Amino acid sequence: MARVSVDVPAPDFVLEDFRGEVFRLADQKGKKHVLLVLNRGFM
């Protein structure tokens, strides 16, 4: 697993949310709190 650097901004990414809407990390800049929950799923 890749290491995560501390005190370095996260790279921008785009995901589809559970409603099918686009979520961009860059759109969250300046907001006080952002909570991301990622489900790896089971196969």
Number of C-alpha atoms within 10 A of each C-alpha: 3 4 5 8 8 7 6 7 7 11 7 9 9 11 11 10 9 7 6 8 9 11 13 13 15 12 10 11 10 8 7 6 8 9 5 7 5 6 6 6 5 4 3
